[in-house]
Amino acid sequence: MRVLKQFIQKLCLLALAAGFLFCACGAGAARLPQGCAIDGQNVSGMSVPCARRLLLRRQREELAGRTFTVRVGGRAYVFRPPELAVRSDLSAVLAQAQREGGSHTLQKQLYLRGEERLLRGICDELYRPSSPARAEFIKGAAQPVRYVAERRGRFVDGKALRAAVEEALAAWECEACGRVVAVVPAFTLKDARAQMAPLSSFTTCYSEENASRAHNIALAARKLDGAYIRAGGVLSFNAAVGERTARAGFAEAPVIRGGEYVSGVGGGVCQVSTTLYNAALLAGLSAAEVHPHSLAVGYVPPSRDAMVSGADCDLKLKNDLAGGVRIAVHAGAGQLTVSVYGRRSPYRYAIESAVTAVLPPPAPEVRQGRQERELRSAKEGLISEAYLVRRGPGGEETRTLLRSDRYAPVRAVLERAAGTEKNVSSERRGAPSAEGAPRLYIVMHTH
């Protein structure tokens, strides 16, 4: 009984389906008049739904094997059905044919399904951003500045591409072409080289045998390396290098204090500030604060040193150039080099150092001991001047007094065995006289 009931239900469902089809295409549906044709297809006496299916099938057959190609940027993007499709006024024409009969023509047009998405994909694929040239600073490198060339970019003119595609599809053409626009960065490699050109370089030498002093020089050089001074800005050496303490990694080494050489933490750092001072002047920067040592140093001519000590004595450099400058510092193999990079100016700089007077050391100090020896050598004092020479592109030259300094002489200290009698004044070992011609030092280290 249950099986019979299920069988009857199936027959009812089949009857309903057959009735639906009959209503859709059969005698019950509205039919088109005799002699009616659409796009050359005879649809006389056909129901409207059946005529619709027939004409849609013909449209699909027309697209079979058809492609549409978009060419842009040297690439070809090929689209086929179902992305390539046809839209028409079929519904309106069927309604008109049902009312009037006769022959009618469909208005058909090709189109791309998801056109906005497809064209956006093409634009995104071909897009390449541009990037300007740049100068990169590499801390600790032998060549600290690396120049990176500009990169050309490109983009597709999306508005023009859409117009070309729609025009071609409306005309049932098989392809459309787009336009790629090149983007050339305004800041080129030439500009980068000019913006970060080598302006000056100054080198001093030191002994690596004094390991503590050499360590302090290298440590201060690493801390200073890469410092940047904006246009109009001021660089503080003390702020850039930090406190010279054991906690900061500095070791004890000889320092000049009160006209004497004594041991102190951070000895040798003044050679770094001095080398920086000279490189900065040769690059066209100026000193907002600079202090001489109480004694003349051996690694630069007089009036070209720059003492730094705690918070009281600093070296401050002002950037008077049109653009920012970068400081590169390298220490190794007994040589300390400071280089300045920035926008090249038309001027070239040199420094002249002149000794205007020599101060003889006082009579040596004699100490009683067990042997005859010299505990400290005598050293003459100096009165000196330094001048900055600026040369213009036409050869014109200006000479400006930078500073005048007085360096104290150093008294010799001798040890004498008890009972030895000698004329102490004869032991001055050729101490120089204040008389005589001044000395002139001219040192140039420019690119």
C-alpha positions, 0 to 999 in steps of 0.5 A: 500500500505504501509503495503504491502511494509513492508511485502515485506521488511520482506520477503526479509530479511528472504530470505537473512538470509536463503541464508546466512545459506545455504551458511554457511552449505549448498551445497555452502560451502566447504565440507569435503571429504567422510570418514573423521573423527576428534577425532572419530567424523564422519564429512564426507561431512559436511561443514567446518563451520558445522563441527567446530560447532559440534566439539566445542559443543563436547568440551563443553560437555566434560567440563560439570561437570568438575572442577579444584581445586587449593590447597594452604595454607590450602584452596581450590579454585575450578574453573568451566566453563566458567573459565575452558576452552579448547583450541585446534588446531581445525582450523589447523586440519579442514584445513588438513582434507579438504585437505587430508581427513582421520582421525585426532586427535585434540591436546587439552589442559585445561586452565583457562581464565584470569589465571594471574588474578585468580592466583594473586587473590589467592596470594593476599588473602593468603598474610600476611605481617610480622612485627617485635617486638617492644617496645611502650612507653606510656606517663603517664602510670604506666608501660610506656613500652609495648612490642608487639610480632613479627608477622609472615608473609607469601606469596605464591610462585607465580612462582611455583604455575603458573608452577604447575597449567599449568602442571596439566591443560596440563595433564588434571588433576583435581587439582594442589597444591601451596606452602606457604612460611613463613616469620619470622621477624628477630627482635623478642620479646626477642630482643625488651625486650633487646633493651628497658629494664629497666636500672634504677629507682630513686625515691625522695619524696616531700610534697603535702601540698605545693601545688604550689611546688607539681604542679611544680614538676608534670608539669615538670615531664609531660614535661620530660616524654618520652624524648629520647636520641639517642646513643651518644646524649645529653639531655638538661633538660632546652630544654626538660622542657622549661622555668619556667614561669607563662605563661608556667603554673608554679607557685611560690614556694620556691627556693634557690637563693644566699644561701637563700630560696626565692619565685620564679616561678618554685620552685621544678623543681630542684627536678625533675632535681636531680631525673633525674640526679641520675637515669641517672647515675645509668643507665650508662649515664654521666653528660656533665653539672651539678651544685650543689645548694648553700645549701644542699637539703633534698631529696638526699644525698649531691653531688647528686643534680642537680640545674637548673636555667634559661639559665645559669644552665642546666643539660645535660646528655650524652648517652654513651651506645650502643643504645638510651634510653627513660626517663619515669617520674611519679609524684604523691602521694608525690613520684617522680620517674624517670626510664631509659629504653634502651639496657641492658649493662653488668655493674651495677652502684651505687653512694656513697656520702661522707661528708668530713667536716661539716661547722658550721653555723655562729652566729644567727642574732637577730632581735627585735620584740614583741615575742621570736621566731625562724624565721629561723633555723640554718643549717650546711654546708657541704663539700662532694664528690660523687663516681660512682661505676661500677660493671662488670659481673665478679664482678670486680669493679671500683670507680670513683670520680664524683664531690666535692661540698661545701654547705654553712651553714645557719645562724639562724634568731631569734626574741627577745622581746625588753629588753630581754637579753640572751647569743646569743651564747647559742641559736645556738641550738646545731650547729654541730662542724666541728670536727668529723668523715666524714659521708658516704651515699650509695644509690642504686636504680637499676634494 
